[in-house]
């Protein structure tokens, strides 16, 4: 039996890391829009990934109130390991709001 909460977190973590890796300098609001989710889970997970050192939030020098996201070296390493582990395995979109476009881009790696 699978754990739907675990699948939800796994799905969003993979999506969050992938989106930021492919779009360094992305703002949080853009990330959440790309995830197509109205739940609070991506926000909480993004904050947790920042606290744990996988994502770096950078304040822009020219616009002090704007912060952008990029993966840290550790975040890149973890995403790389996830991609290796998923190589050749099918990942189906979940019912939790993870973006099918992101799912398909991860699936094709």
Biopython code that builds the backbone (N, CA, C, O; Angstrom):
import numpy as np
from Bio.PDB.StructureBuilder import StructureBuilder

atoms = [
    (1, "UNK", "N", (0.842, -1.176, 0.000)),
    (1, "UNK", "CA", (0.000, 0.000, 0.000)),
    (1, "UNK", "C", (0.895, 1.250, 0.000)),
    (1, "UNK", "O", (1.855, 1.334, 0.766)),
    (2, "UNK", "N", (0.574, 2.196, -0.850)),
    (2, "UNK", "CA", (1.387, 3.403, -0.941)),
    (2, "UNK", "C", (0.873, 4.461, 0.018)),
    (2, "UNK", "O", (-0.289, 4.446, 0.424)),
    (3, "UNK", "N", (1.748, 5.368, 0.367)),
    (3, "UNK", "CA", (1.407, 6.456, 1.271)),
    (3, "UNK", "C", (1.128, 7.704, 0.428)),
    (3, "UNK", "O", (2.060, 8.268, -0.144)),
    (4, "UNK", "N", (-0.135, 8.150, 0.336)),
    (4, "UNK", "CA", (-0.444, 9.301, -0.517)),
    (4, "UNK", "C", (0.246, 10.584, -0.073)),
    (4, "UNK", "O", (0.570, 11.425, -0.911)),
    (5, "UNK", "N", (0.477, 10.752, 1.218)),
    (5, "UNK", "CA", (1.175, 11.948, 1.702)),
    (5, "UNK", "C", (2.624, 11.905, 1.237)),
    (5, "UNK", "O", (3.157, 12.913, 0.772)),
    (6, "UNK", "N", (3.262, 10.752, 1.357)),
    (6, "UNK", "CA", (4.637, 10.593, 0.891)),
    (6, "UNK", "C", (4.749, 10.822, -0.606)),
    (6, "UNK", "O", (5.698, 11.456, -1.068)),
    (7, "UNK", "N", (3.780, 10.307, -1.376)),
    (7, "UNK", "CA", (3.778, 10.513, -2.820)),
    (7, "UNK", "C", (3.608, 11.983, -3.164)),
    (7, "UNK", "O", (4.240, 12.491, -4.090)),
    (8, "UNK", "N", (2.751, 12.664, -2.413)),
    (8, "UNK", "CA", (2.526, 14.088, -2.636)),
    (8, "UNK", "C", (3.820, 14.863, -2.421)),
    (8, "UNK", "O", (4.207, 15.667, -3.269)),
    (9, "UNK", "N", (4.484, 14.633, -1.308)),
    (9, "UNK", "CA", (5.730, 15.343, -1.015)),
    (9, "UNK", "C", (6.793, 15.004, -2.050)),
    (9, "UNK", "O", (7.486, 15.894, -2.544)),
    (10, "UNK", "N", (6.929, 13.715, -2.383)),
    (10, "UNK", "CA", (7.921, 13.293, -3.374)),
    (10, "UNK", "C", (7.653, 13.973, -4.706)),
    (10, "UNK", "O", (8.576, 14.472, -5.350)),
    (11, "UNK", "N", (6.397, 13.995, -5.119)),
    (11, "UNK", "CA", (6.021, 14.610, -6.379)),
    (11, "UNK", "C", (6.384, 16.088, -6.411)),
    (11, "UNK", "O", (6.996, 16.561, -7.369)),
    (12, "UNK", "N", (6.012, 16.806, -5.378)),
    (12, "UNK", "CA", (6.296, 18.244, -5.353)),
    (12, "UNK", "C", (7.784, 18.529, -5.216)),
    (12, "UNK", "O", (8.279, 19.475, -5.829)),
    (13, "UNK", "N", (8.508, 17.744, -4.434)),
    (13, "UNK", "CA", (9.949, 17.972, -4.286)),
    (13, "UNK", "C", (10.638, 17.797, -5.631)),
    (13, "UNK", "O", (11.469, 18.624, -6.009)),
    (14, "UNK", "N", (10.311, 16.742, -6.354)),
    (14, "UNK", "CA", (10.904, 16.517, -7.673)),
    (14, "UNK", "C", (10.546, 17.671, -8.601)),
    (14, "UNK", "O", (11.407, 18.194, -9.308)),
    (15, "UNK", "N", (9.288, 18.066, -8.598)),
    (15, "UNK", "CA", (8.845, 19.169, -9.462)),
    (15, "UNK", "C", (9.547, 20.481, -9.094)),
    (15, "UNK", "O", (10.019, 21.203, -9.972)),
    (16, "UNK", "N", (9.612, 20.782, -7.809)),
    (16, "UNK", "CA", (10.232, 22.036, -7.355)),
    (16, "UNK", "C", (11.703, 22.074, -7.763)),
    (16, "UNK", "O", (12.167, 23.062, -8.333)),
    (17, "UNK", "N", (12.430, 21.005, -7.473)),
    (17, "UNK", "CA", (13.851, 20.970, -7.820)),
    (17, "UNK", "C", (14.073, 21.045, -9.327)),
    (17, "UNK", "O", (14.986, 21.729, -9.790)),
    (18, "UNK", "N", (13.243, 20.346, -10.088)),
    (18, "UNK", "CA", (13.383, 20.336, -11.548)),
    (18, "UNK", "C", (13.104, 21.712, -12.133)),
    (18, "UNK", "O", (13.868, 22.200, -12.966)),
    (19, "UNK", "N", (12.023, 22.335, -11.704)),
    (19, "UNK", "CA", (11.658, 23.654, -12.232)),
    (19, "UNK", "C", (12.750, 24.671, -11.929)),
    (19, "UNK", "O", (13.137, 25.445, -12.805)),
    (20, "UNK", "N", (13.247, 24.675, -10.703)),
    (20, "UNK", "CA", (14.287, 25.646, -10.343)),
    (20, "UNK", "C", (15.581, 25.355, -11.092)),
    (20, "UNK", "O", (16.277, 26.280, -11.510)),
    (21, "UNK", "N", (15.906, 24.078, -11.263)),
    (21, "UNK", "CA", (17.113, 23.719, -12.008)),
    (21, "UNK", "C", (17.046, 24.225, -13.450)),
    (21, "UNK", "O", (18.038, 24.706, -13.998)),
    (22, "UNK", "N", (15.872, 24.109, -14.049)),
    (22, "UNK", "CA", (15.697, 24.518, -15.444)),
    (22, "UNK", "C", (15.441, 26.011, -15.596)),
    (22, "UNK", "O", (15.532, 26.545, -16.701)),
    (23, "UNK", "N", (15.121, 26.695, -14.492)),
    (23, "UNK", "CA", (14.807, 28.133, -14.524)),
    (23, "UNK", "C", (15.474, 28.861, -13.364)),
    (23, "UNK", "O", (14.776, 29.447, -12.537)),
    (24, "UNK", "N", (16.815, 28.843, -13.274)),
    (24, "UNK", "CA", (17.448, 29.538, -12.152)),
    (24, "UNK", "C", (17.106, 31.023, -12.195)),
    (24, "UNK", "O", (17.041, 31.622, -13.268)),
    (25, "UNK", "N", (16.891, 31.604, -11.041)),
    (25, "UNK", "CA", (16.506, 33.013, -10.971)),
    (25, "UNK", "C", (15.005, 33.214, -10.942)),
    (25, "UNK", "O", (14.517, 34.341, -11.019)),
    (26, "UNK", "N", (14.280, 32.123, -10.831)),
    (26, "UNK", "CA", (12.824, 32.151, -10.773)),
    (26, "UNK", "C", (12.357, 32.723, -9.434)),
    (26, "UNK", "O", (12.979, 32.475, -8.401)),
    (27, "UNK", "N", (11.270, 33.481, -9.451)),
    (27, "UNK", "CA", (10.670, 33.964, -8.201)),
    (27, "UNK", "C", (9.720, 32.892, -7.675)),
    (27, "UNK", "O", (9.222, 32.059, -8.433)),
    (28, "UNK", "N", (9.479, 32.927, -6.370)),
    (28, "UNK", "CA", (8.575, 31.941, -5.766)),
    (28, "UNK", "C", (7.204, 31.937, -6.430)),
    (28, "UNK", "O", (6.652, 30.872, -6.705)),
    (29, "UNK", "N", (6.653, 33.111, -6.688)),
    (29, "UNK", "CA", (5.307, 33.171, -7.288)),
    (29, "UNK", "C", (5.296, 32.488, -8.653)),
    (29, "UNK", "O", (4.325, 31.814, -8.997)),
    (30, "UNK", "N", (6.359, 32.654, -9.431)),
    (30, "UNK", "CA", (6.433, 31.982, -10.732)),
    (30, "UNK", "C", (6.526, 30.465, -10.559)),
    (30, "UNK", "O", (5.913, 29.707, -11.312)),
    (31, "UNK", "N", (7.291, 30.036, -9.570)),
    (31, "UNK", "CA", (7.398, 28.603, -9.279)),
    (31, "UNK", "C", (6.033, 28.026, -8.951)),
    (31, "UNK", "O", (5.647, 26.994, -9.501)),
    (32, "UNK", "N", (5.298, 28.679, -8.063)),
    (32, "UNK", "CA", (3.989, 28.170, -7.654)),
    (32, "UNK", "C", (3.013, 28.153, -8.823)),
    (32, "UNK", "O", (2.200, 27.236, -8.938)),
    (33, "UNK", "N", (3.086, 29.153, -9.686)),
    (33, "UNK", "CA", (2.229, 29.166, -10.883)),
    (33, "UNK", "C", (2.569, 28.002, -11.807)),
    (33, "UNK", "O", (1.670, 27.392, -12.385)),
    (34, "UNK", "N", (3.844, 27.691, -11.951)),
    (34, "UNK", "CA", (4.254, 26.590, -12.817)),
    (34, "UNK", "C", (3.818, 25.244, -12.256)),
    (34, "UNK", "O", (3.625, 24.289, -13.009)),
    (35, "UNK", "N", (3.662, 25.162, -10.947)),
    (35, "UNK", "CA", (3.218, 23.917, -10.319)),
    (35, "UNK", "C", (1.711, 23.710, -10.457)),
    (35, "UNK", "O", (1.208, 22.615, -10.206)),
    (36, "UNK", "N", (0.998, 24.747, -10.851)),
    (36, "UNK", "CA", (-0.455, 24.655, -11.022)),
    (36, "UNK", "C", (-1.145, 24.109, -9.774)),
    (36, "UNK", "O", (-2.039, 23.268, -9.873)),
    (37, "UNK", "N", (-0.739, 24.579, -8.626)),
    (37, "UNK", "CA", (-1.311, 24.070, -7.383)),
    (37, "UNK", "C", (-1.876, 25.213, -6.556)),
    (37, "UNK", "O", (-1.267, 26.276, -6.431)),
    (38, "UNK", "N", (-3.046, 24.971, -5.998)),
    (38, "UNK", "CA", (-3.640, 25.955, -5.097)),
    (38, "UNK", "C", (-3.391, 25.563, -3.635)),
    (38, "UNK", "O", (-3.762, 26.296, -2.718)),
    (39, "UNK", "N", (-2.763, 24.403, -3.429)),
    (39, "UNK", "CA", (-2.505, 23.968, -2.050)),
    (39, "UNK", "C", (-1.314, 24.720, -1.469)),
    (39, "UNK", "O", (-0.546, 25.350, -2.197)),
    (40, "UNK", "N", (-1.176, 24.647, -0.184)),
    (40, "UNK", "CA", (-0.086, 25.305, 0.531)),
    (40, "UNK", "C", (1.174, 24.433, 0.570)),
    (40, "UNK", "O", (2.231, 24.894, 1.001)),
    (41, "UNK", "N", (1.068, 23.196, 0.130)),
    (41, "UNK", "CA", (2.176, 22.243, 0.209)),
    (41, "UNK", "C", (3.426, 22.722, -0.525)),
    (41, "UNK", "O", (4.510, 22.651, 0.055)),
    (42, "UNK", "N", (3.342, 23.208, -1.770)),
    (42, "UNK", "CA", (4.571, 23.666, -2.438)),
    (42, "UNK", "C", (5.263, 24.801, -1.680)),
    (42, "UNK", "O", (6.492, 24.864, -1.649)),
    (43, "UNK", "N", (4.496, 25.681, -1.081)),
    (43, "UNK", "CA", (5.082, 26.783, -0.320)),
    (43, "UNK", "C", (5.859, 26.261, 0.887)),
    (43, "UNK", "O", (6.983, 26.686, 1.152)),
    (44, "UNK", "N", (5.239, 25.338, 1.607)),
    (44, "UNK", "CA", (5.887, 24.762, 2.783)),
    (44, "UNK", "C", (7.132, 23.966, 2.389)),
    (44, "UNK", "O", (8.169, 24.067, 3.045)),
    (45, "UNK", "N", (7.029, 23.177, 1.320)),
    (45, "UNK", "CA", (8.171, 22.379, 0.884)),
    (45, "UNK", "C", (9.310, 23.253, 0.373)),
    (45, "UNK", "O", (10.477, 22.949, 0.618)),
    (46, "UNK", "N", (8.987, 24.333, -0.334)),
    (46, "UNK", "CA", (10.027, 25.243, -0.819)),
    (46, "UNK", "C", (10.764, 25.861, 0.353)),
    (46, "UNK", "O", (11.993, 25.935, 0.344)),
    (47, "UNK", "N", (10.037, 26.302, 1.353)),
    (47, "UNK", "CA", (10.661, 26.863, 2.551)),
    (47, "UNK", "C", (11.539, 25.822, 3.233)),
    (47, "UNK", "O", (12.648, 26.132, 3.668)),
    (48, "UNK", "N", (11.056, 24.607, 3.327)),
    (48, "UNK", "CA", (11.832, 23.521, 3.956)),
    (48, "UNK", "C", (13.088, 23.218, 3.138)),
    (48, "UNK", "O", (14.157, 23.004, 3.711)),
    (49, "UNK", "N", (12.977, 23.198, 1.812)),
    (49, "UNK", "CA", (14.146, 22.931, 0.961)),
    (49, "UNK", "C", (15.182, 24.048, 1.075)),
    (49, "UNK", "O", (16.382, 23.796, 0.970)),
    (50, "UNK", "N", (14.722, 25.274, 1.289)),
    (50, "UNK", "CA", (15.645, 26.396, 1.528)),
    (50, "UNK", "C", (16.333, 26.209, 2.879)),
    (50, "UNK", "O", (17.554, 26.334, 2.979)),
    (51, "UNK", "N", (15.550, 25.911, 3.917)),
    (51, "UNK", "CA", (16.106, 25.718, 5.262)),
    (51, "UNK", "C", (17.116, 24.569, 5.301)),
    (51, "UNK", "O", (18.104, 24.630, 6.031)),
    (52, "UNK", "N", (16.861, 23.522, 4.509)),
    (52, "UNK", "CA", (17.730, 22.344, 4.504)),
    (52, "UNK", "C", (18.931, 22.486, 3.567)),
    (52, "UNK", "O", (19.773, 21.592, 3.500)),
    (53, "UNK", "N", (19.012, 23.614, 2.840)),
    (53, "UNK", "CA", (20.188, 23.882, 2.019)),
    (53, "UNK", "C", (20.165, 23.331, 0.607)),
    (53, "UNK", "O", (21.215, 23.227, -0.026)),
    (54, "UNK", "N", (18.989, 22.974, 0.093)),
    (54, "UNK", "CA", (18.894, 22.466, -1.273)),
    (54, "UNK", "C", (18.583, 23.575, -2.277)),
    (54, "UNK", "O", (18.913, 23.469, -3.458)),
    (55, "UNK", "N", (17.945, 24.634, -1.793)),
    (55, "UNK", "CA", (17.601, 25.791, -2.622)),
    (55, "UNK", "C", (18.157, 27.028, -1.931)),
    (55, "UNK", "O", (18.148, 27.132, -0.704)),
    (56, "UNK", "N", (18.641, 27.961, -2.741)),
    (56, "UNK", "CA", (19.121, 29.234, -2.216)),
    (56, "UNK", "C", (18.178, 30.331, -2.686)),
    (56, "UNK", "O", (17.814, 30.394, -3.860)),
    (57, "UNK", "N", (17.788, 31.193, -1.755)),
    (57, "UNK", "CA", (16.955, 32.332, -2.093)),
    (57, "UNK", "C", (17.851, 33.569, -2.094)),
    (57, "UNK", "O", (18.452, 33.907, -1.075)),
    (58, "UNK", "N", (17.936, 34.237, -3.234)),
    (58, "UNK", "CA", (18.878, 35.340, -3.423)),
    (58, "UNK", "C", (18.115, 36.647, -3.602)),
    (58, "UNK", "O", (17.216, 36.749, -4.437)),
    (59, "UNK", "N", (18.485, 37.631, -2.814)),
    (59, "UNK", "CA", (17.879, 38.960, -2.933)),
    (59, "UNK", "C", (18.576, 39.691, -4.076)),
    (59, "UNK", "O", (19.803, 39.784, -4.099)),
    (60, "UNK", "N", (17.799, 40.206, -5.020)),
    (60, "UNK", "CA", (18.365, 40.941, -6.147)),
    (60, "UNK", "C", (18.986, 42.245, -5.662)),
    (60, "UNK", "O", (18.438, 42.905, -4.779)),
    (61, "UNK", "N", (20.121, 42.616, -6.234)),
    (61, "UNK", "CA", (20.804, 43.838, -5.818)),
    (61, "UNK", "C", (20.062, 45.090, -6.268)),
    (61, "UNK", "O", (19.986, 46.066, -5.521)),
    (62, "UNK", "N", (19.523, 45.072, -7.465)),
    (62, "UNK", "CA", (18.866, 46.271, -7.992)),
    (62, "UNK", "C", (17.457, 46.454, -7.438)),
    (62, "UNK", "O", (16.977, 47.578, -7.292)),
    (63, "UNK", "N", (16.798, 45.329, -7.131)),
    (63, "UNK", "CA", (15.443, 45.400, -6.584)),
    (63, "UNK", "C", (15.439, 44.647, -5.255)),
    (63, "UNK", "O", (15.264, 43.429, -5.216)),
    (64, "UNK", "N", (15.631, 45.384, -4.183)),
    (64, "UNK", "CA", (15.837, 44.815, -2.863)),
    (64, "UNK", "C", (14.686, 43.917, -2.402)),
    (64, "UNK", "O", (14.908, 42.964, -1.655)),
    (65, "UNK", "N", (13.467, 44.210, -2.839)),
    (65, "UNK", "CA", (12.317, 43.433, -2.373)),
    (65, "UNK", "C", (12.061, 42.176, -3.213)),
    (65, "UNK", "O", (11.117, 41.436, -2.939)),
    (66, "UNK", "N", (12.892, 41.928, -4.232)),
    (66, "UNK", "CA", (12.711, 40.754, -5.095)),
    (66, "UNK", "C", (13.738, 39.691, -4.729)),
    (66, "UNK", "O", (14.936, 39.968, -4.660)),
    (67, "UNK", "N", (13.258, 38.467, -4.496)),
    (67, "UNK", "CA", (14.133, 37.337, -4.209)),
    (67, "UNK", "C", (13.937, 36.282, -5.293)),
    (67, "UNK", "O", (12.816, 36.022, -5.730)),
    (68, "UNK", "N", (15.030, 35.690, -5.712)),
    (68, "UNK", "CA", (14.967, 34.636, -6.728)),
    (68, "UNK", "C", (15.518, 33.341, -6.157)),
    (68, "UNK", "O", (16.200, 33.339, -5.133)),
    (69, "UNK", "N", (15.214, 32.246, -6.829)),
    (69, "UNK", "CA", (15.594, 30.918, -6.357)),
    (69, "UNK", "C", (16.592, 30.261, -7.296)),
    (69, "UNK", "O", (16.528, 30.436, -8.513)),
    (70, "UNK", "N", (17.507, 29.509, -6.720)),
    (70, "UNK", "CA", (18.393, 28.652, -7.513)),
    (70, "UNK", "C", (18.787, 27.474, -6.645)),
    (70, "UNK", "O", (18.767, 27.563, -5.417)),
    (71, "UNK", "N", (19.147, 26.369, -7.284)),
    (71, "UNK", "CA", (19.573, 25.202, -6.532)),
    (71, "UNK", "C", (20.986, 25.417, -6.015)),
    (71, "UNK", "O", (21.825, 26.012, -6.690)),
    (72, "UNK", "N", (21.233, 24.929, -4.822)),
    (72, "UNK", "CA", (22.590, 24.911, -4.294)),
    (72, "UNK", "C", (23.318, 23.716, -4.919)),
    (72, "UNK", "O", (22.706, 22.924, -5.636)),
    (73, "UNK", "N", (24.601, 23.587, -4.652)),
    (73, "UNK", "CA", (25.339, 22.422, -5.144)),
    (73, "UNK", "C", (24.704, 21.139, -4.613)),
    (73, "UNK", "O", (24.598, 20.147, -5.334)),
    (74, "UNK", "N", (24.285, 21.164, -3.352)),
    (74, "UNK", "CA", (23.647, 19.988, -2.764)),
    (74, "UNK", "C", (22.307, 19.693, -3.449)),
    (74, "UNK", "O", (21.975, 18.531, -3.686)),
    (75, "UNK", "N", (21.547, 20.726, -3.764)),
    (75, "UNK", "CA", (20.285, 20.544, -4.478)),
    (75, "UNK", "C", (20.504, 19.946, -5.855)),
    (75, "UNK", "O", (19.756, 19.063, -6.274)),
    (76, "UNK", "N", (21.526, 20.421, -6.567)),
    (76, "UNK", "CA", (21.867, 19.862, -7.884)),
    (76, "UNK", "C", (22.268, 18.399, -7.760)),
    (76, "UNK", "O", (21.877, 17.567, -8.579)),
    (77, "UNK", "N", (23.054, 18.092, -6.723)),
    (77, "UNK", "CA", (23.506, 16.713, -6.510)),
    (77, "UNK", "C", (22.321, 15.783, -6.236)),
    (77, "UNK", "O", (22.241, 14.687, -6.790)),
    (78, "UNK", "N", (21.406, 16.232, -5.378)),
    (78, "UNK", "CA", (20.237, 15.418, -5.044)),
    (78, "UNK", "C", (19.357, 15.218, -6.276)),
    (78, "UNK", "O", (18.901, 14.103, -6.531)),
    (79, "UNK", "N", (19.116, 16.278, -7.038)),
    (79, "UNK", "CA", (18.295, 16.153, -8.244)),
    (79, "UNK", "C", (18.951, 15.208, -9.237)),
    (79, "UNK", "O", (18.266, 14.412, -9.879)),
    (80, "UNK", "N", (20.252, 15.286, -9.371)),
    (80, "UNK", "CA", (20.978, 14.387, -10.264)),
    (80, "UNK", "C", (20.805, 12.926, -9.831)),
    (80, "UNK", "O", (20.608, 12.047, -10.670)),
    (81, "UNK", "N", (20.879, 12.673, -8.516)),
    (81, "UNK", "CA", (20.688, 11.314, -8.004)),
    (81, "UNK", "C", (19.257, 10.833, -8.250)),
    (81, "UNK", "O", (19.045, 9.669, -8.589)),
    (82, "UNK", "N", (18.285, 11.715, -8.082)),
    (82, "UNK", "CA", (16.882, 11.350, -8.326)),
    (82, "UNK", "C", (16.706, 10.959, -9.787)),
    (82, "UNK", "O", (16.054, 9.959, -10.089)),
    (83, "UNK", "N", (17.286, 11.746, -10.697)),
    (83, "UNK", "CA", (17.167, 11.454, -12.121)),
    (83, "UNK", "C", (17.804, 10.115, -12.466)),
    (83, "UNK", "O", (17.263, 9.366, -13.280)),
    (84, "UNK", "N", (18.946, 9.804, -11.858)),
    (84, "UNK", "CA", (19.600, 8.517, -12.101)),
    (84, "UNK", "C", (18.720, 7.384, -11.592)),
    (84, "UNK", "O", (18.563, 6.369, -12.270)),
    (85, "UNK", "N", (18.146, 7.549, -10.402)),
    (85, "UNK", "CA", (17.286, 6.514, -9.832)),
    (85, "UNK", "C", (16.029, 6.314, -10.660)),
    (85, "UNK", "O", (15.506, 5.202, -10.731)),
    (86, "UNK", "N", (15.533, 7.381, -11.292)),
    (86, "UNK", "CA", (14.284, 7.294, -12.056)),
    (86, "UNK", "C", (14.520, 6.900, -13.506)),
    (86, "UNK", "O", (13.558, 6.647, -14.230)),
    (87, "UNK", "N", (15.744, 6.843, -13.942)),
    (87, "UNK", "CA", (16.059, 6.544, -15.328)),
    (87, "UNK", "C", (15.390, 5.243, -15.759)),
    (87, "UNK", "O", (15.611, 4.183, -15.174)),
    (88, "UNK", "N", (14.572, 5.354, -16.792)),
    (88, "UNK", "CA", (13.895, 4.185, -17.320)),
    (88, "UNK", "C", (12.616, 3.817, -16.608)),
    (88, "UNK", "O", (11.934, 2.875, -17.012)),
    (89, "UNK", "N", (12.274, 4.541, -15.556)),
    (89, "UNK", "CA", (11.043, 4.256, -14.834)),
    (89, "UNK", "C", (9.994, 5.282, -15.206)),
    (89, "UNK", "O", (10.302, 6.455, -15.412)),
    (90, "UNK", "N", (8.772, 4.839, -15.287)),
    (90, "UNK", "CA", (7.672, 5.726, -15.620)),
    (90, "UNK", "C", (7.173, 6.423, -14.361)),
    (90, "UNK", "O", (6.980, 5.798, -13.318)),
    (91, "UNK", "N", (6.969, 7.727, -14.483)),
    (91, "UNK", "CA", (6.402, 8.499, -13.374)),
    (91, "UNK", "C", (5.089, 9.079, -13.869)),
    (91, "UNK", "O", (5.070, 9.892, -14.793)),
    (92, "UNK", "N", (4.027, 8.673, -13.275)),
    (92, "UNK", "CA", (2.712, 9.124, -13.717)),
    (92, "UNK", "C", (2.298, 10.386, -12.970)),
    (92, "UNK", "O", (2.637, 10.561, -11.800)),
    (93, "UNK", "N", (1.562, 11.270, -13.653)),
    (93, "UNK", "CA", (1.039, 12.455, -12.957)),
    (93, "UNK", "C", (0.173, 12.022, -11.777)),
    (93, "UNK", "O", (-0.515, 11.003, -11.840)),
    (94, "UNK", "N", (0.214, 12.794, -10.719)),
    (94, "UNK", "CA", (-0.585, 12.464, -9.545)),
    (94, "UNK", "C", (-1.837, 13.318, -9.511)),
    (94, "UNK", "O", (-1.979, 14.268, -10.281)),
    (95, "UNK", "N", (-2.732, 12.974, -8.622)),
    (95, "UNK", "CA", (-3.968, 13.727, -8.474)),
    (95, "UNK", "C", (-3.784, 14.937, -7.580)),
    (95, "UNK", "O", (-4.754, 15.637, -7.289)),
    (96, "UNK", "N", (-2.566, 15.201, -7.138)),
    (96, "UNK", "CA", (-2.321, 16.232, -6.139)),
    (96, "UNK", "C", (-2.002, 17.592, -6.722)),
    (96, "UNK", "O", (-1.724, 18.521, -5.963)),
    (97, "UNK", "N", (-2.029, 17.748, -8.011)),
    (97, "UNK", "CA", (-1.831, 19.069, -8.578)),
    (97, "UNK", "C", (-0.462, 19.290, -9.189)),
    (97, "UNK", "O", (-0.194, 20.381, -9.691)),
    (98, "UNK", "N", (0.408, 18.303, -9.165)),
    (98, "UNK", "CA", (1.708, 18.473, -9.793)),
    (98, "UNK", "C", (1.500, 18.650, -11.290)),
    (98, "UNK", "O", (0.668, 17.972, -11.893)),
    (99, "UNK", "N", (2.238, 19.539, -11.870)),
    (99, "UNK", "CA", (2.077, 19.905, -13.265)),
    (99, "UNK", "C", (2.398, 18.740, -14.207)),
    (99, "UNK", "O", (3.496, 18.189, -14.138)),
    (100, "UNK", "N", (1.470, 18.355, -15.082)),
    (100, "UNK", "CA", (1.769, 17.312, -16.055)),
    (100, "UNK", "C", (2.935, 17.690, -16.970)),
    (100, "UNK", "O", (3.685, 16.814, -17.399)),
    (101, "UNK", "N", (3.097, 18.966, -17.272)),
    (101, "UNK", "CA", (4.215, 19.388, -18.121)),
    (101, "UNK", "C", (5.538, 19.085, -17.431)),
    (101, "UNK", "O", (6.479, 18.607, -18.065)),
    (102, "UNK", "N", (5.609, 19.360, -16.144)),
    (102, "UNK", "CA", (6.825, 19.063, -15.399)),
    (102, "UNK", "C", (6.990, 17.561, -15.291)),
    (102, "UNK", "O", (8.097, 17.048, -15.452)),
    (103, "UNK", "N", (5.906, 16.847, -15.020)),
    (103, "UNK", "CA", (5.961, 15.399, -14.961)),
    (103, "UNK", "C", (6.547, 14.832, -16.235)),
    (103, "UNK", "O", (7.438, 13.985, -16.185)),
    (104, "UNK", "N", (6.051, 15.293, -17.389)),
    (104, "UNK", "CA", (6.519, 14.782, -18.663)),
    (104, "UNK", "C", (7.976, 15.121, -18.916)),
    (104, "UNK", "O", (8.703, 14.320, -19.504)),
    (105, "UNK", "N", (8.421, 16.307, -18.477)),
    (105, "UNK", "CA", (9.817, 16.665, -18.689)),
    (105, "UNK", "C", (10.723, 15.796, -17.817)),
    (105, "UNK", "O", (11.821, 15.435, -18.241)),
    (106, "UNK", "N", (10.283, 15.458, -16.613)),
    (106, "UNK", "CA", (11.063, 14.579, -15.750)),
    (106, "UNK", "C", (11.047, 13.172, -16.320)),
    (106, "UNK", "O", (12.061, 12.476, -16.292)),
    (107, "UNK", "N", (9.904, 12.753, -16.835)),
    (107, "UNK", "CA", (9.761, 11.408, -17.376)),
    (107, "UNK", "C", (10.701, 11.189, -18.560)),
    (107, "UNK", "O", (11.211, 10.086, -18.759)),
    (108, "UNK", "N", (10.928, 12.250, -19.347)),
    (108, "UNK", "CA", (11.743, 12.129, -20.542)),
    (108, "UNK", "C", (13.239, 12.138, -20.289)),
    (108, "UNK", "O", (14.011, 12.045, -21.243)),
    (109, "UNK", "N", (13.670, 12.244, -19.070)),
    (109, "UNK", "CA", (15.123, 12.307, -18.766)),
    (109, "UNK", "C", (15.696, 10.937, -18.587)),
    (109, "UNK", "O", (16.892, 10.796, -18.329)),
]
sb = StructureBuilder()
sb.init_structure("model")
sb.init_model(0)
sb.init_chain("A")
sb.init_seg("    ")
for serial, (resi, resn, name, xyz) in enumerate(atoms, 1):
    if name == "N":
        sb.init_residue(resn, " ", resi, " ")
    sb.init_atom(name, np.array(xyz, "f"), 0.0, 1.0, " ", f" {name:<3s}", serial, name[0])
structure = sb.get_structure()
